């Protein structure tokens, strides 16, 4: 039964609306912002701009574990965070209305600091929106995937909405749109089912918050290989998030942010098909196919560069469904299987910290260096084949390492049914 007196049937539409707006907020700036940045002369800040969410992902477990889960009702924390996060987004077009002069490359640039302020408010809400859903659905495994798919739809809607703004994703109004959606979500959160703090009155350590107790799983060779490969694979992933939209525009797509949303559309399809593949392939080959899809995607991008071959770029974007679902969702399932019940939540948290925090953080910095290193000093043109083939080669090395060293434990054999797990858009 749900954890409050309200029937699950009444909670479901509100939670679905929450999840839709949760990812609409993220999808309405995260992919598209480089369109505006390039026009404003802020392309040199791309690496830093895509570092703010990983930084916030490292910080957010402290906030959720030490404060939100112990002292305040979840729906109120969500409401306050989304309202607060709307403010810096609203300020971006106001404070940075004119194109920048000079070489903007510093982390302390006002634009990066405003993004960081928003990210610090937003990233904790990812865990909180998931936890409030689980606490008010009568069947987490049966109903949560239906709620969660509204998040992917929200991300797609955010991409599309930005694409049809005046000036498309070059418009500063994308940040105003983000702020408006965040404010609306903040107000909606106060009408979600009441959810008292889950850990009120309980002692908790920093190790528990960061999932450090789950480090004992690294003693298992298979898990250690999985953890290392998950971290490494997120390094080129950061490059996809930061530069694929600009590359789609370079290739000739008129609405590059809209084009990028096809990746999330394919994610929905493969999420539906995933149980069929899982039953036949098992964890090891699901992960391997996911990694292979990353290699193929970057290779397609690299091969399309010189001739600006649009179908190859589109095919690479459509592979996002396999890249994300087969690797990340399978990863959540694998951790759920191998971790003892008392540290299972910590192990999932540590995986997010390792990938969305450290992996994407290192990747945003490293990929920005790679891109800058290929730039023609006279024309400013980028050597896109070098960029994407480097990413493909890196992902291929990770795939080979995984296949050589990973062994699937008996308890995750393909004959068993995987648990449903949350996934990010």
Steps between C-alpha positions, in 0.01 A plus 500: 500500500612862454665665797228757557122488520451605140438221249774429249255585220489861623875524549585358156396800284673749729818295510491463121460877458788552744723261305409662166595848625805363686663402173344777292702739716824314425421435135423865425860618549751216542522400134409831341712749695800467267292659223468816707856475635655477153311808387599694812870427464497265800603180322817497709284436806342180363719270707425691820129525419479122482697460822243669725254207507771244587621731779145528629455123469795451736361752749132399488531170698617704800195723475253215445647267763600745769217756471207422267445141616525591869330832572245608236206355310616394154234689303594827675871451436422435134283812480759729658787360292319540169387854582854593606649335192277707273659827617852461350352380171279809490805718561710361211323689218476810720864518609651366177283675243791624286756282320816445703826667403841339525584138575257361756658183638493535880288291736426821692317654203154622617328267253668189642432610858131553424482153341672357807249669732216345300667156492557500877125549545397261225717190539372402848146500359581203273530267799216667689252477211578129471468436873167683531366294210599169660338599829160574349453231240332178602720297263844648443600244238168525318431873519834679527609425139172660385571807712864511393421492128335839546846627590638393163199659332571818696861506381382457139240774545766734641724439197212561261376811682843662479529410133184702421592812694573812293864444393471137618775375727702814440244690705560612858131431558586133553620599847178695560306189391705290743433747782126505427475121495707478819276751679188314386647172623597662829140604560368159392726326751314658792189313382669159486409240765647580839826311545668528842882476508596134455796505739363727774666421832746253349876533527682509168867523406681672216603155376137395473406820317775452239443126479850429625377196693434344161870519415531149641338383175822595321651186651294313241705504176193521278357797685838677503527465121143621459562805723822592318343465156194701606724786611715487186206482259351819644808696392411498127130520595568849634620592153177379346294714736719806450573493128254275314245780464760733348617218275144435379475869411837484324376202297204700373203424725286815519360419845789319671343487846183347354721250318671405825161412652479201265747333735248512784224379268707193423563458872128448558488231230798308634374531858190308391708241314765467768344211698498289181867566432593453864340154512715388208828680561548537875700770674840449336380520142242771568779717637729405212238583237441834672874577491523390136220741415711783643793399280277484191336833580827689527634323189191605306551858613865488397426344163232758425721801573683568173195452280246631753298182448178565686365145509811378681466769765130423542575129532755579770242704691239224470745257658451688828222258592740205494790701644303612802253218565730207437789643700364723776168328572668160486763641735232591754361148470844344543571703815159407640587133450853492641463740796375364834162645591628717787741693272303481175385862510854614583639298210257664257592840639869427463447398136328833428782684679758308297331557163283814506740675738863398456483345153309783334704756695834365379353452153372857468846635577691244292274525196516879502879472491476252212271728300713808564807306391346428159399860433663671203665813645434700184144400408371370833370187323499176697647172375180305568632165369784515754255586778254218435744230395695570819179443698428183301849367566476575871161325526636203302787457748248502786292237318802273449600540866148411608470192281842375609455548873128494591334179609127487563401359841260209502224703668471733198450228242266584211239253623409732785266799473673835558359744753356824366735787575488875448698648217588854398404646176 
